[in-house]
């Protein structure tokens, strides 16, 4: 009987350990191809709007804004990438996104930007909005980044975004610059006071696509990968 109980304990422990082990990394962009990405509401990569050049994934300016989304959807995940911007450039990383809005035809904001949490990508030095809560590394319009160290314009920053069971962390150049709990009272109050406050659909989904925003300015991404947690 003792042997049976011991075996059950070992098996249960093994199941828990397996459930907590992250899955293998999925390469979204490796410097040569972007097989894990496609255009928003498209079944292919948006050629001529994004290009692959010098080992990085780059936006093309003066074109229609078409965001990139992961082909797969993710609930709990860890995302790693590197990003750089030109002068006064603006972009963002979104998650749990659903393609439920029409694309914008002009060079303004991309779709869904008011519906989902966004980690801001920005040139803090020359962009016209200098609010810390909307600066590079922030949870856009909600939480400002703390203790961040940002690389100069044109140099790559290393970002790491984690979501697990409602807990979110954002790391920038090896430093955790913010964390929060989705659905917490503190975050609910921040949302009410923000530009999202009148949007009942804000962050309505528990899983979805990860999106890289094309906001009309020049931004660069490389070494983009994700894994499920």
N, C-alpha and C positions, 0 to 999 in steps of 0.2 A: 504493500500500500504506500509506504514511504517513497519507494522508487517511482511509482505512478505520479504521486504529488510533485516530486522533484522534477520529473519530466514535463509535467504541465506547466510548472513555474518557468522552466527554461524556454519552452515553446512560446509562452505568453510574452516573456521578456524579449525574445527574438522578434515576435510580431510587432511589439511596440518600437523596438529599435529600427526595424525595417520601415515602419510607417513614418519615422522621424528623419530618415535618411533622404537628403535632397536627391532629385533625379539628375541625370547627366546634363551637362551644359548643351544648349541648343545654339548654334551659331546663327545669328541673324545677318551679320555682315562681317566678313573676315579680311577685308581689304581688296578682295577680288570680285566677290559676288555677294548679292543680297538676296539669296534664295529664301530666307525666312520672312521677307517683307514684300508688301505690294502697296499700290496706291489705295487711298481711301475710296471705298465703293468701287474698286477696280479689281480685276482678276489678274493683273499683271503689274510689273514695275513701271512707274510713270517716266518713261524715257524722255529726255529733254527738259524735264522739270526737276529731276534729281539726276546727278551723274556720279560715276565712280571715277576718281582721278587722284593720282599720287597716293593710292592706298586708303583714301577716305571717301566717304559718302557725302556729297555736297549738294546744297540747294542751288538752283539756277534762278537768278533774279529776273525781274521783268517778265515773268511767266504767270500762268494761273497757279494759285496756291493749291497744291495737292499734298496732303499729309501722307506719311508712310505709316502703315499699321502692320502688326504682326499677322501672319497668316493664321496662326493658332491663337486661341484665347487662354488666358491665365487667371487663376484665382489667387492662390498663394504662390509667390514667385520671388526670385532674386534676379535683378537686372544689373549688368555691368556694361559700361560703355565709356568712351572718351569723347569729349566735345570741345570745339573751338568756335570762335565767332570773329567776324570782321567788325570794323568800327560801327557802333550803334546798332548792332544786329540783335534780333530777338527770336527766341524759339522756346520750345518746351517739351517735356516728357509727360504724357498722360497715361493713365492706366484704368482698367475695368471699363473700357470704352466700347460702346455699341454704335454701329453705323446707322443711326436712326435719323440723321439730318442730311439735307441736300448739301452738296458742295457749294462753296461760294465762288462766284464767277470772277470777281474782281481781285485786286491784290491786297485786300484787307484781311480780317481775321478768318481763320479756318473754321470748319464746322466743329461743333461739340465743345468748344473751349469753355463755355459757360456751364457745362454739364458734369465735368469730371475734375478730380484733383489734378493739379499740374505742378510739376517741379520746373521752376523757371530756369531758362537758359538765356543769358543776357550779357551784353557789354555794359557793365555797371558804370564805366567811366564816362561814356559819351551818350548813352541812351537818355531820352528826354524825361523819363520817369525815374526819379531817384529814391522813391520810397523803399525802405529796407524790406518791407513785407512783399514787395514785388521785384526784389533784386535777384541776381543769380543765386541759385541754390535754395531759394525760398519755396515754401508751399504757396503758390501764387495767391496773393491777396488775403492769406490767412495766417501763415506763420513765417516769421523772418528767420534766416539762418544765423546760427551762432558760431563764433570762432572760426569762420571760414577763411581759407587761404586760396585766393583766386589767381590763376595764371594770367600773364599779360595777354593782350589782344593777339590773336593768331597762334597762341600756344594751346596745347590740349590740356584740358582738365579731366581727371578721372572721377567718374560718378558711379555710385552704387545705390540702388533703390531696392528696398525689401518690403514686401507685404506678407504678413502671416497672421491669419485669423483676426484681421482688423488692426493689428499693430503695424505701423509704418515707420521705417527709418530711411533717412537720406544721408549718404556719406559723400563728401566732396574732397578729393585729394587726400584721402586717408583719414579724414576727420568727420565724425558724426555731427552734422550741422543742425539736424532737427529730428524729432520723432513725435508721434502722436497716436491716439487710438480713435479709429473711425467709430462714430456713434457715441463717443463720450460726451458728457455735458459740456465740457470745455470746448470741444470742437463744434458742437451744435451752436454754442453762443458765438463763436468766431464766424461761423457761416451766416448766422442771422445778421451780423453787423457788416458783412462783406457784400460785394456786388452779386453774390450768389443767393442772397437772402430771400429773394422773391421767386426762386426757381424750385418748385417742389420736386423736380426730377433730378436735382443735383446729387451726384454719386448714388444713383438708384440701384446700380448693379454690383453684385459681389464678385463677378469675374467679367472678363472681356479682353479686348485687344489692348496692347501697348502701342502708343502712337508717338511718333516723332513729328513735330510741327514744322510746316513750311509757312513762315510768316512774311515772306517776301524779301527777307534779307539773307545775306550769305552766312551759312553755318556749316559746320563740318562734323561728321561723326566717324568713329572708327572703333574696331574691336568691340562690336556690339554682340552681346550674348545674354541668354536668359536660361534659368532652370526653375523647375517647379519645386516647391517646398512642401 
